[in-house]
Amino acid sequence: MTNTVKEVLTDCTLCYHSCGIRVFVEDGKAIKVEGLESHPLNKGKLCTKGEAMLENIYSPHRLKYPMKKGKGGWERISWEQALDEIAEKLLSLKNLYGPTVLGVFSGSVGVENLEMVGLTQRFKAAFGSPNFFSVESICYRMRIRTRQITFGKYPTEELDSKLYILWGHNPDASDFPLRLAIEENLKKGSKLVVIDPKRIPLADRAEMYLRIRPGTDGAMALAMINVIINENLYDSEFIEKYTIGFDRLVPHIQQYTPEWAEKITWVPAEDIRKLARMFANTKGASIYQGTCTQDQTANGTQNSRAFSVLQTITGNINIPGGWVISPRLPLGNVGIEVEGEPLGADRYPLFYEVWGRKSPYGVVTCLPENIPEKIKAFFVIGGNPIVSMPDSNAFKEAFKRLELLVVHDLFMTETGSLAHYLLPACSHLEKWGLAYTYNVCHCLPYLMLRKKAIEPLYESWSEWKFFTELAKRLGIGDKFYWKSEEELVAFELGPTGLTFEELLNEKPEGSFYQEKQYGMKDGRFSTPSRKIEIYSEALKMVGFDPLPTYLEPQRSPISSLELLEKYPLILSTGNRNYYYTHSQFRHIQMLNKKSPEPYLEIGPQTAKKYDIKEGDEVIVETNRGSVRMKAHVDDAVAEGVVFVPHGWEKDANANLLTDTNCREPIMGYPELKSLLCNIRKNIER
């Protein structure tokens, strides 16, 4: 590199990990990206998406200027016109119906982008609406809530473990840092178990591979608890000191024998016993759930409860390699309080509130049925809900009924194509922010300044600029008082004791903020009982079983006999792809060459039964719709199961097959991992 090249240490925001990167900038243009060696998460390495970052940012497909949809299609307008017209429409709707007619949505990129999600929440609250939605109500938040219900705070799995149980989790496709850690620790003697209806590559290096029927994870977990209790493998000292409800668990769990679970799960009873013994006899063992594998089933909340109990009764809490409750970084809260509850809070109260601790999230599966009666205006910030949310047809028809749909994004999406106003957004290299990594090795958290490496391209605006300027026109400008993105980030840093200048100049590579504390300290947890609540009063109070139970998927070979004749196969949607994050990056040539089109996956006997060969175009059909994809026939896939990837648009969109009304009963999550379908070769092609 020459002296004219500037090096910027920042983070990658293309998935939730926020890996460290070096960006090389010449004459105002980013010309190269490398992994940052000193970052404890990725240690100088990048996944393929990270390596393709600049192709994404400099893509010719970027939105370049604000657009308004007219009778003749899209027309270019100025930011001033867009903001004036959006504000006028919002104020008109507010005057007619009240502020709660506004709903806002932040996509998966907002999970790791604190400023995007925080400002989006702040905007709806300043306007007077509680209706904020995100991917959190179909992915991951359930496990956070469930672990909070059990432990008071959210314990996380460590990257380093003595026994990795990958339960519906494929790090090769979805968790780059965990894959690196497993590779490193297997060499040091760590052990690995894979539980999955598909034999993932890591299963070849596992002590055990257990092929499980989709949607039945909770049954197997309950049977493991049964074995650990009945064979006296539990940590009695830990249970006595730190838990409540074990005495009620013992008789409750007797019904869930390994033989009972075998009939449900396809996993042999003796294999369940073997795994239970291995897990109970390993201090420093962790269950690694798939990102949303167990959430998106009928038994979602109780799956996470059963996993929490397994970690607890074996004493694998707050020890190296187990689940660890770590200090959370105190940041300045960009969001603000608002009166009222978001959609879904009345039907799924635990998703919204536990012991007075409220969540800002509405239940997104409730959204289509409430447009336009309750929601008439909607903002989508960095997301593509028409593709990423369940039941795309329901969302599409609902969005068409909106009086105002505004989309702020880098690219045209299926959601953007329905908008009234389409506004160009900045990439993560074109704005300031904070990168917060919370599950790094033995220390947490790791905080880094997300630096503005280049100026915004074209007429793109950051979320801070967009909401600040729109707020002025709505008469709520006083709620957006930060005069710059840098000032906003300094506000977020306020409670930490770190300063903007310190992270910019003294610690540009980032900094560990606090050390992880193992052990029990005073032995008290942040629950009402001050103990780990094996028996949950919080669940009992809203009418659900306070001890882990099993619920069969609503549409399965056991529970939906009336559908079996027409839909005889088990459908699991949403399997991950290493080269993409949800619906993002499909236009990047470097990635598209490696994964140019979607493939459904089936086993060889299933393929033979339906006269399907490798590469044939196949129609997958459910009671909600159909998609077309090419077939990949692989003996790694359980027979009778069809895996369909998510994130592809148009007639390959997996969410054309799913249903918002098929929900987990406690927190309202969609059932996406265990439905029923049929397949047939597309002979019309």
N, C-alpha and C positions, 0 to 999 in steps of 0.2 A: 504494500500500500504506500502511496506517496504522501507527502506532508500535507497535501490539499484535502486529504480524506479525513473526515471526522468520525470518530468511533463513539457510539452511544450504547451504554449498557442499560438494557430495559428488559421487558418480558414479552413473551408470546401470549396472545389472548385468543388463540384459535380453538381452545377447549378450556375446560375448567382448571387445568393444572397450573397455568401461568409459569411455564418454564423460563429460565433466564436465557437471554440472547444478547449477542453483540450485533449492532446494526452499523454498517459502514456507509457513510453519506458523503457524496461528492457533488459539489455545486448544487446543493439542495435536493439531490435525488438519492434515495437509498439504493445502493448498488450490490450489497451483499449482506447476508445474514448467517451468523454462526451461533452454535450453542455456547453458553457461558460456563466455563469450566468451574468457576467458584460457586455456582448455584447448587445448593444441596439436593435439589429435586432431580434435575436432568444431567448435572455433572458434565456439561459441555456437549451433550448429545441432543439431537433434534429428531423428531419423527418426520415422516415424509410431508405431512401438512405444513410443519414449521419450515422445512426446506423450501416449500413452494410459496412461502408467504408473500414474497415480492411480486410474483406473478398474479397473485390475488389482488394486491393493493394497486398494481399498475394495469389491471385488466382493462381492455377496451370496453368491457361490458359495465363498468362502473356507471352509476347514475351521476350525471354531470351538473344538472340544474333542476330547480323545482318544476314540477309539471302538474297540470290540472286536467282532469278528464272532462271533455266537452262532448257535444253531440257527434262531432267528427273524429273523436279519438283524443289522444294526448296532445296538449299544447304547452309550449314552454312559457313559464311566467317568472316573475321576479320573486325573491323571498318576501319582499314587502307586500306584494299582492297576495301571496299565499297566506302570510300571517294575518293580514287584514281580513281576508275572507273567512279563514278558519275561525278567528276570534269572533267575527260577527255572527257566524252560524252557531258557535258554542253559546254565546250570550243569549241568542234568541231561544235556543233549546232550554237553557237554564231558566230563563224568565217564564217559559211556558210550562215546564215540567219539574223544575228543581235541579240541583246540581248532580244528583245521583244518576242521571241519565248518561253520564260520561263513564266509560270503562277504558282502562289502559292495559296494555300487554307488553311485557318485556320477554324477549326470547332467551334461548340458552346462553347466548353470549353475555347476557346481563347477569348471569349467575357469578361470573368471574370479574365482571366490570362493575365495580362498586358505584361508580359515578352514574352509569347508565341506569341501573336499577334504583339507586337512591333518588335521583332526580325525577325519574318517572313516577315513583311513589309520591314524592313531594308535590309534583304538579297536580295529580288527581286530588290530593288532600287539600291543597291550597284552593282548588276550584270548589271543593266541598263534597267530593265523592269518595266513598270507601272502596270503590270497585277496581282493585288492582289484581291482575292475573299474570301468571307466568308458567313456565315449565315446572315450577315447584309443585304445582298441584297435579302433576302426573308422574313426577320423577323425583326421588331422593328425599323430599321433605317428609314423606311418610316415615322413613326410617329415623330421621332426626326427631320428629315428634314422638315416635314410639320409644326411642331410647331416652328422651327427656321424661316421658311418663314413667319409665322404669328406674332411671338413674338420677333424674333431676336435671342433669346436663348431658350433652351429647358426647359420648366417647367415640373415638375414631380408631380405626385399625392402623397399626404401624406399618411402615414399609418393610421393616425388618421383623421377621417372625421365625420361630422354630418349627412351626407347622402351619402351612398355608392351606386353608380349605377354600378353594375357588368354587363357590356355590353359584352356578349360573353366571360366572364371570370369566371373560376371556381377555386377559391383559394384552395379548398380541394384537387384538383388534381395537381395544378401547382404553387401555391404561398403560401408557408408555413408561412412566416412572416406576410403577409396580412391576412391570415386566423386567426392567433393569435390576430392581432389587431382588426379585426372585432368582434371576440368573446368578447374581452375585452370591446369594445366601445358600442356594443349592450346593454350590462348590464348598461351602463351609459346613455342610451337614444338615441343613434344614430339610424338612420333608414337605411333600406336596400331595394333596388329594384334590381330585377334580370331580365335581358333581354336575352333570350336564346331560341333556338329551342328545347332544352332539359331542363326539369325541374331539375336543380341541387339540391343537398340536402339543400343548404342554402336558396333556394326559400321558404322552409317551414317556414322560420323565416322572410320573407320579407313582406314589406307593399304591394308590387305589384310584381306579376310575369307576364311578357309579353312574350308570345311565338311568335317568329319572324321567318319569312322565311329566311333561310341562304342567305347571300349576299345582303340583302336589308336594312342594318343598316342605310345607309346614307339617305334613304327616310324617315325613322322615325325621324332621327335627324333634317332634314329639316322641317318636320311638327311641331316638338317641337319649333323650331325657329319661325315658322309662328304664333303659339299660343302665345308665349311670346311677340312678337312684337305687334300683333293685339289686345291683351288684356292689353297692356301697363304694362307688368310685368317686363320689363327690367330695368336695373340700369342706368338711364339717366345721372346721374352725372358722373359715371365712364366712360360711353361711350363718353361723351362730353370731358372729360379731357384727356383720354388716348388712344382713338382709331381713326382710319381713315376709311371711307368707309361705315359707318352705313347708311348714307343717300341713298347709292346705294343698300344696302341690303334690305331695306324696300320694294321697289317695286319688286325687284327680288324674294323675298320669297313668294309673294302672290300666286303664282301658286302651291306652295307645301302645300296644305291644309291637315288636318288630314284625310279627306274623300279620298283624292287622295292617301295618304300613306296607308290607310287601305286596299285598293284594291291590293296594291303591297306587303305589309309586313305581312299580316294576323293579324295585331294588330288592335283592334277596335279603331275607331277615338276618342271615349270618354276616353279610357284608355290613348291615346297619350296626350289628353288635361289634364287629371288628373296628369300625370307624369310631364308635362311641368310646370304646376302650382306649384307642390311640389318642383321641382328643382329650379324654379325662386324665390320661397319664402324661400329658405334655404341658409343662408350665411354660407359657410364652406361645400359646396357640391362638390363632384368630380365624374367624369365619369372615371371608371377603365376599359380601353379596355383590351380585351384578348391579350395575348402576341403577337399573329399575326392574330387574328381572322378577324379584319377589314382590315388589310393590304393585305391579300391574296384573294382579290376580285377585280372585275373590277373597283369598285369605291373607291379603297383603299385610295389614296391621298385625295380625296374629302370627304371621311368619316372622316378622321382626321381633315380636315379643318372645317367640320360641328361641330365636338366635340369642337374644339378650339373656334369657334364662340359662342357655347352654354355657355362655361365657361366664355367667355368674356362679353357677353351682360347681364349676371346675376351678374357680378362683382365678380365672384369666381376665381379671379387671385390674387396671392400674399397675400392671407389671410389664416389663419389656417384652415385646412380641405379642401382647394381648391387645385388648381394647383399653385405651387410655383416655381419661377425662383430663384434658389439657386446658391451660389458661387461654382465654380468648382475648384477642387484642382489643383494647377499648378505643374505638374510633368515634369521632364526632358523627352524630346521627344526622344524615342528610334528610331522611324522611321526617314527617311531622304527623302528629295525631289528627284524627278526623272523627267526627261523630258518626255513628251508624256502623253496621256490620256489612262486610262484603257479601255478594251472592254466595249462597251455599253454607254460610255460617250457621243458619238455623237447622239445616238438615245434617250437617257434619260438624258438630260443635268442637270436637277434639282437634280437628285440623286447624280451627281458628283460635281456640283458647284452651290452655291448661293451667289450672291454679292461678287464674288471673293474668297469666302471661299470654298476651295476644299476638297473633300473627297478622301481617298486613295482607295476606293472600286470600283471594276468593277462590272458589272451586270451579275450575275452568269447564268441567263437564256440564255444569249448570248453565253455561253461557248461551248456547244456541236457543234453548227453550225460553229465554228471557229477553230475546231481541224480536221485535222492538218495544215490547210492553214496558220493560224496565230499563233497557240500555238502547239508546238511540244514536249515540256518538261514540266512536271507538278509535283509540290511537294504538298503533303497533310500532314498537320501538325495537329494532334489531331482532325481529322474529318473523316466522313464516307459519302462523297457526293453521292455515288452510292445509298445509302438508304435515306439520308436526303434531297437531292435535288429533285426537281420535274422531272418527266419523267425519271425514272431510266434506261429504255431501251436506251434512247437517250444518257445519260451520259455513260452508260456501253459501247455502241458501239463507242462513241467518245474516251474514255480512251483506248480502244483496239488499236486505231490508233496512239496513242502517241509513240514517239521514246524513251521516258524516263519517267517513272512514279515512283516516290519515295514516300513512305509512312512512316511517323514517328509516332508511336502509341504505346499504352500499349498492345493492343490485335490485333489478326488477325480479320479483318473485310471483308465485301464484297468488299470494295474498295481495301483493302490490298491484297486480293487474285488476283487482276489484276496487281499488282505492279511488276516492274522489281527488285526493291530493297525494302526490308521491314526492318525497323530499330527500335530497342526497345527504348521506351521513359520512362522518369521518371514520377512517380505520383507526386501529389502536396506535399506530405510529404517528398519527396526525393530531393527537390531543394528549393532555396530561391526565394522570390518574395514579391510583395505588394498586400494586400487585400484592396480594395477601395469600400466602401459601400456609396451610394449617396442618399438614400431616407429613412433616419432613423428619425422617430419622428419629433422633432422640431429643430434639429441641423444637419448640414452637413458640410463637409463630415466626415465620420469615417474611419480612416486609421489605418491599422494594418500590422505588418511585418508577411509575410507568411514564417514561419521558417522551415528550413530543420530539420525535426525531426529524420529521419533515413537516413542511407547511401543508395545510389541507389542500387536496387536489380539487380542481375545478371550482364549483360553488358549494362544496360540501361543508356542512356545519356539524359541530359536536353537539351532544345532548345539552350541555351547559348553555351554549349559545342559543339553540333552538328554544328551549323552555324559558330562558331568561327573556328573550325578545317577545315570545308569545305571551308570557305572563304580564308584561307591560301593557299589552293591548287588552288584556282581560281585567285589568284593575287589581291584579295581585302581584305586581312587580316587587312590592316590599318583601315578599316571601323568597325572592331570588336576588339577594343583596350582594352576592359575591361579584366583584368587578372583573374577575378573570378566572380561568380554570386553575391557575396556580393558587389563587386565594381560596378557591373551593377545596383543593387538596390540602392546603395548610390548615383549613378548618377541620378536615377529617383527621389530620394528624394531631390536633390539639391535645386530646387526653393521653396520648402515648408518651409525651415528653420528647419525642423526636421532632425535628423541624424539617421543613421543606428544603432549606439550604443544606442541612446536614446530610440528607439522603441524596441530594443532587451532587454535592461536592466532596464530602468526606466519606460517604458510603454509597457510591453509585452502583456497586454490585449488589446492594441490599444488606440486610442485617437481621440476625436472630434477635428477636425482641425479648423473649423470656425463655427460660429453660423449662422443659417438661418435668413435672414432678411425679415420680412414681410413689407407690405406697398410698396409705389411707390418711395420712396426716392425723386429723382429729377423729377420723372414722365416721364423719358425718357427710351425708349426701343432700343435695338440694331438692329433696322431696318433702312432703308434709310430715312423713314419719322420720325423716333424716336417715333413712336406710334405703337400700336397693329394694324396690317394691316388686317382688315376685308376684304377689297378689296385688292387683291394681284397683284401688278405690276409684281412680279417675275413669277407668273403663266401666266399672260397675255403675257409677253415677249416671252415665248416659245410656245404660241399658245393655251393655255388652259384657261378655264373660271376663271376669277379672283375671283369670288364668288362661294361658295359651290354649287355643282350640284349633280344630281343622274345619274348613269349609270347602267343599268341592266346587270347582269352577262352575259358573252358571251354565255354560255351554260346554259340555264334555261328554264323552262316551257313556258316563255313568249318570249324569244329571239331566241330560237332554235326549232321551230316547226317541222323542218325537221328531228330532232333527236328523237323527243318524242315517236314515235311509237316503236322504238327499245330500247330507254333509257328513260323510263317514270318517274324515281325516281330522287330526288335531292340527290346528293352525297356531303358530307362534310368530308374531310380527315384531319387527324392530331390531333384528340382530345387527350388530355393529359392523362397520367397514373401516379398516385402518386408514383409508385414504380420504375419508370425508367425516365431517361432524354434522350429523343430522342432514339438513338439506343444503348445507353450505359446500362450496368449492367444486361443484359439478362442472363448472366452465373452465377450470384450470387444466390446460393441456397435459402438464406433467403428471397430474393425478389421473386425468381421464384416460390416458394411455394405459395406466396400470389397472384401472377399473372402469371400463367404458360404458357398461350397462348393467342393470340389475339382474341377478340370477336367484330364482327360488332354489331351495335345496331339499332334496328328497333322497331316501335310501334306495338301493337297487331293486329290492323286492316290490316296493311301492311303485317305482318307475315301471317295472315289468307288468304289474297288475293293470296299470293305466296306459300301457303301450307308449311310454314316453322314453325317449333316448336323450343322451347328452346333447345340449344345444337346441332341442326342440322348443318352439314357442308354445307356452302353456297358459291357459286361462285358469286363474284361481278364483273361486266364487264362494261367497258367504251369503247369509240372508240380508246383508246390507249392500253388497255390490260386488264388482269383479275387477281384477287387474290382469295385465298380460306381461309375462316375463319369460325369459329363457330358462331352461331347466339345467341345473347342475346335479348330476347323480353321484352320490358319494356314500360309501359304506360307513362313514363316520356318523351319519345321521340316523337316528332311531327310525325304524320302520313305522309307518302310519302317521308320521309327523311331517308337516310342511313348514319350512322356515322361509319367511318372506322379509327381505330387508326393508328398512324405512328410509325416508329422505328423498326418494325419487319422485318426480312430479308427473303430472298428467295421468295416463292410464297405467302407470307403474307405481302409483302412490299407494303404499300399504294401508293407509288409513281410509281408503275407499272400502276396505273390508271390515272395519271396526265400528263400534257402536257406543255412543255416549251414554246410552241407557243401561249398558252392561257394566255395572260399577261395583267396586268393593264397598261394603255397607258401612264401614266405620268412618272412612275419610274420603270417600267418593272418587277414588282413583278408577280409571278405566281398566277393564280387563282386556289386555292386548296380548298376553303370553299364552293363553289357553282357550282358544275358541274352536269352532268347528268349520270345516270347509270341504269343498270338492275341487278336483283338478281334472282338466281334460286338455288334450292336445288341440292347438288351434289349427283346425283343418281349413279355415277360410284364408289362411295366409298365402 
